[in-house]
Amino acid sequence: MNGEIWILASLEKGSMAEETYGLVAEAWRLRGAGGADRITVLVPGGLPGEELPNLGSCGVDRVLILEGPGFAQYDGEFWARKLSALTRDRAPYLILMAHNALTEDLGPRWAASLEAGFLSRACDLWPDPGGLVTGLRAIANGHLFEEVEFLAGSPFLVSFLPSILTAVEKGAKRLPEIESITAGGPAESGRVNLLEVIAADPESAALEDAEIIVSGGRGVGSGAAFQVVWDLARALGGSVAGTRPVIDWQTLPFERQIGQTGKTVTPRLLIACGLSGANEFTAGMEKSQQVIAINTDPRARIFQFADLGVVGDVHVILPRLAERIEKEKHGGQDT
């Protein structure tokens, strides 16, 4: 595998998301297996200077900063056109990105513009000595895996599931080569113009974007019993999620499912209520910053992933917790 590996950076409120460093680790593995020349990270919209030494210490050779009003907010048509032109000009061999709401839209646009291959939700990727590259992804709700082969010498794009990415070990801090590329503004974007970005209500926001998530499992129950989860999430200003049984009961829609066959989330806080912590669920939440687990079974597996574990009945604990939070929000006065 000769050529340059590109990584499309994921940013969270102006800082580099941890999954970007996971992609660097994948790039290093592929570089060692196939002899790629160097690793380049593409950063749309600019990057704080303190992040550059971190990228350098991970082994990134070059950072391309994509500047201009058109990269300040995501515009699928504009981004795909500019990135495709840059790809044709620089001719990288492989483009890696994390699978999220943005790349679900951008990846197919980018690949179609290049007439290149695109593998989404990838679990693994490996080259062979002959130059052929094979990718692996889960299909059929995670019950089967599909192998996809890319022809040697052709460019291709891959979006990895964030849950399988592990950060690369950092070495001595150094600055990578830095290059800024200025693209045109929104006036060039074509058929779609961005007028306004409206922040979603936490109850309807995508789970991938949520900072606080309250997730209920089989132990909470269905229908009206699940209201305690909604009440706590509302008190916290968080989003509601569930495990596979909750989705099967139609208590929540599929897009509210966390797990191997659902969404992969990285919230600042996740409260796991009445769920056992099966592999299918924990695969989608194990990178949460803080986890609180509430379960009547002290041996529940979810406690292995929790920073704080509470043994008890969610239908007793959650209403009291929601009431206390609401009281604190109003200066300690009863509402």
C-alpha positions in Angstrom: 0.0 0.0 0.0 1.9 3.0 -1.2 0.7 6.6 -0.9 -0.6 9.0 1.7 -3.2 8.2 4.4 -5.7 11.0 5.1 -7.7 11.4 8.3 -10.8 13.7 8.4 -10.6 15.1 12.0 -13.7 15.1 14.2 -14.1 18.2 16.3 -16.2 18.7 19.4 -16.8 22.4 20.3 -13.5 23.4 18.7 -11.4 20.7 20.2 -10.1 17.4 18.7 -12.4 14.5 19.5 -10.8 11.4 20.9 -11.9 9.3 18.0 -9.5 11.3 15.8 -6.6 9.9 17.7 -8.1 6.5 17.3 -8.1 7.0 13.6 -4.4 7.9 13.8 -3.8 4.6 15.5 -5.5 2.8 12.7 -3.5 4.8 10.2 -0.2 3.8 11.9 -1.3 0.1 11.8 -2.1 0.3 8.1 1.1 2.3 7.4 3.2 -0.4 9.0 1.4 -3.2 7.2 1.4 -1.6 3.7 4.2 1.0 3.6 2.1 4.2 3.3 4.3 7.2 2.9 2.8 9.5 5.5 -0.2 10.4 7.6 -2.1 13.7 7.1 -5.0 15.0 9.2 -7.5 17.3 7.5 -9.1 19.8 9.9 -12.1 21.8 8.6 -12.6 25.2 10.0 -9.4 25.7 12.0 -7.7 24.1 15.0 -6.5 25.4 18.3 -2.7 25.6 18.4 -2.4 23.4 21.5 -3.7 20.4 19.6 -0.9 20.5 17.1 1.8 19.1 19.4 -0.6 16.3 20.4 -1.1 15.3 16.8 2.7 15.5 16.2 3.4 13.3 19.2 1.0 10.7 17.8 3.0 10.4 14.6 1.0 12.7 12.3 3.3 14.0 9.6 1.1 16.8 8.3 -2.0 18.8 9.2 -4.1 20.4 6.4 -6.2 23.2 7.9 -9.2 23.9 5.7 -10.1 27.6 6.2 -12.8 29.9 4.9 -16.5 30.6 5.8 -17.6 27.5 3.9 -15.9 25.3 6.4 -17.2 27.1 9.5 -20.5 25.0 9.4 -21.1 21.7 7.7 -22.5 22.0 4.1 -22.5 18.6 2.4 -22.5 19.9 -1.1 -19.8 22.4 -0.5 -17.6 20.2 1.6 -17.8 17.3 -0.9 -16.9 19.4 -3.8 -13.9 21.1 -2.2 -12.6 17.9 -0.6 -13.0 16.0 -3.9 -11.0 18.6 -5.7 -8.3 18.5 -3.1 -8.3 14.7 -3.3 -7.8 14.7 -7.0 -5.0 17.2 -6.7 -3.1 15.5 -3.9 -4.1 11.8 -4.7 -4.1 10.2 -1.3 -4.4 6.4 -1.3 -6.7 6.0 1.7 -9.1 8.4 3.5 -10.3 7.5 7.0 -13.1 9.1 9.1 -15.1 8.3 12.1 -18.7 7.1 11.5 -21.1 9.8 12.8 -24.0 11.9 11.5 -21.7 14.2 9.5 -19.8 11.5 7.7 -22.9 9.5 7.1 -23.8 12.4 4.7 -20.4 13.5 3.6 -18.8 10.0 2.9 -21.1 9.0 0.1 -21.0 12.4 -1.5 -17.2 12.5 -1.4 -16.8 9.0 -2.7 -19.4 9.5 -5.5 -17.7 12.6 -6.7 -14.5 10.7 -7.0 -16.1 7.6 -8.3 -14.3 5.8 -5.5 -15.1 3.0 -3.1 -16.6 3.8 0.3 -17.0 1.5 3.3 -19.1 2.7 6.1 -19.3 1.4 9.7 -16.1 -0.5 9.3 -14.8 -2.7 12.1 -11.4 -3.7 10.6 -9.2 -3.0 7.6 -6.1 -4.8 6.3 -3.9 -4.9 3.2 -2.3 -7.9 1.7 1.2 -8.0 0.1 -0.3 -7.8 -3.4 -1.8 -4.4 -2.7 -5.4 -5.5 -2.2 -7.2 -4.0 0.8 -10.0 -5.8 2.6 -12.5 -4.1 4.9 -14.9 -5.7 7.5 -18.2 -4.4 8.6 -21.2 -5.7 10.6 -24.5 -6.3 8.8 -27.9 -7.8 9.7 -28.1 -6.0 13.0 -24.6 -7.2 14.0 -25.4 -10.9 13.5 -23.2 -11.2 10.3 -20.0 -9.6 9.0 -19.3 -8.7 5.5 -15.9 -8.5 3.8 -15.4 -5.8 1.1 -12.3 -5.8 -1.2 -10.9 -2.6 -2.7 -9.0 -2.8 -5.9 -5.3 -2.0 -5.6 -4.2 1.4 -6.7 -7.6 3.0 -6.6 -8.6 5.6 -3.9 -11.1 4.6 -1.3 -12.8 6.0 1.8 -13.6 4.3 5.1 -15.6 5.4 8.1 -14.8 3.4 11.3 -17.2 2.7 14.1 -16.0 4.9 17.0 -16.5 2.1 19.5 -13.6 0.0 17.9 -11.1 2.9 17.9 -8.4 3.0 20.5 -6.1 6.0 20.9 -2.5 5.8 19.7 0.3 6.0 22.3 1.8 9.4 22.3 5.6 10.0 22.1 7.7 13.1 22.5 5.8 16.3 21.6 6.7 17.7 18.2 4.9 19.9 15.6 3.8 18.3 12.4 4.1 20.1 9.1 1.2 22.6 8.8 -0.5 23.8 5.7 -3.5 26.0 5.4 -5.9 25.9 2.4 -8.5 28.6 2.0 -11.7 27.6 0.2 -14.5 29.9 -1.0 -17.4 31.0 1.2 -21.0 29.9 1.4 -21.9 31.8 -1.8 -20.2 29.1 -3.8 -22.2 26.3 -2.1 -24.6 25.9 -5.0 -28.2 24.6 -4.5 -28.2 24.7 -0.7 -27.3 27.7 1.5 -27.1 27.5 5.2 -29.3 30.2 6.8 -29.3 29.3 10.5 -28.3 26.5 12.9 -30.9 25.7 15.5 -29.8 23.8 18.5 -31.9 20.7 19.1 -33.9 20.1 22.2 -32.0 17.5 24.4 -35.0 15.2 24.2 -34.8 15.2 20.4 -31.1 15.7 19.8 -29.1 12.9 18.2 -27.6 10.7 20.9 -24.1 11.1 19.3 -24.3 14.8 20.2 -25.7 14.5 23.7 -23.6 15.5 26.7 -25.9 13.8 29.2 -27.8 10.6 28.5 -30.2 8.7 30.7 -30.6 5.1 29.4 -33.2 2.6 30.5 -33.2 -1.1 30.2 -35.4 -4.1 30.7 -35.5 -3.5 34.5 -37.3 -0.2 34.0 -40.2 -1.7 32.2 -42.2 -0.5 29.2 -44.9 2.1 28.6 -45.8 4.3 31.6 -43.1 2.6 33.7 -40.5 4.3 31.5 -41.7 7.8 32.5 -39.2 7.9 35.4 -36.3 7.9 32.8 -37.9 10.7 30.9 -38.4 12.7 34.1 -34.8 12.4 35.1 -33.5 13.3 31.7 -35.7 16.4 31.6 -34.5 17.5 35.0 -30.9 17.1 33.9 -31.3 18.6 30.4 -30.3 15.3 28.9 -31.3 12.8 26.2 -33.2 9.5 26.6 -31.9 6.2 25.3 -32.6 2.5 25.7 -31.4 -1.0 25.3 -32.6 -3.5 22.7 -35.5 -4.8 24.7 -36.8 -1.2 25.2 -36.7 -0.7 21.5 -38.4 -4.0 20.8 -41.2 -3.0 23.1 -41.6 0.1 21.0 -41.2 2.2 24.1 -38.5 4.2 22.2 -37.7 4.5 18.5 -34.7 2.7 17.0 -32.6 5.9 16.8 -32.7 5.9 20.7 -30.9 2.6 20.9 -27.3 2.4 22.3 -25.2 -0.6 21.4 -23.5 -2.7 18.8 -26.6 -2.6 16.6 -27.6 1.0 17.6 -25.7 4.2 18.3 -22.2 4.6 19.7 -22.1 7.5 22.2 -19.5 9.4 24.2 -21.4 11.7 26.6 -20.0 13.6 29.5 -22.4 11.7 31.7 -24.4 8.5 31.1 -26.8 7.2 33.7 -27.6 3.5 33.1 -30.9 2.5 34.7 -32.2 -1.0 35.2 -29.9 -2.6 32.6 -27.6 -5.5 33.0 -24.7 -4.3 30.9 -24.6 -6.9 28.2 -21.8 -6.7 25.5 -24.3 -5.5 22.9 -25.0 -2.4 25.0 -21.6 -1.6 26.5 -20.0 -1.7 23.0 -21.8 1.5 22.3 -21.2 3.4 25.6 -17.9 2.3 27.0 -16.1 5.6 26.1 -18.5 7.7 28.1 -16.6 10.1 30.4 -18.6 9.3 33.6 -21.1 6.5 34.1 -23.6 6.0 36.9 -25.3 2.6 37.1 -28.5 1.9 39.0 -29.6 -1.8 39.3 -31.2 -4.1 41.9 -28.6 -6.8 41.2 -25.3 -6.0 42.9 -23.6 -8.5 40.5 -24.9 -6.8 37.3 -22.2 -6.5 34.7 -22.9 -2.8 34.1 -21.2 -2.0 37.5 -17.9 -3.0 35.9 -18.2 0.0 33.6 -19.5 2.5 36.2 -17.7 5.2 38.1 -20.5 5.1 40.6 -22.8 2.2 41.2 -26.1 2.3 43.1 -27.9 -0.9 44.2 -31.6 -0.2 44.3 -34.9 0.1 42.5 -34.9 2.8 39.7 -38.6 3.5 40.4 -37.7 4.6 43.9 -34.4 6.3 43.1 -35.1 8.2 39.9 -38.1 10.2 41.1 -36.2 11.3 44.2 -33.2 12.2 42.2 -35.2 14.2 39.6 -37.0 16.0 42.5 -33.7 16.9 44.2 -32.2 18.2 40.9 -35.3 20.3 40.2 -35.1 21.7 43.7 -31.4 22.6 43.4 -32.2 24.3 40.0 -34.6 26.6 41.8 -32.2 27.6 44.6 -33.2 24.9 47.0 -36.8 26.0 47.0 -39.6 23.4 46.5 -41.1 23.7 43.0 
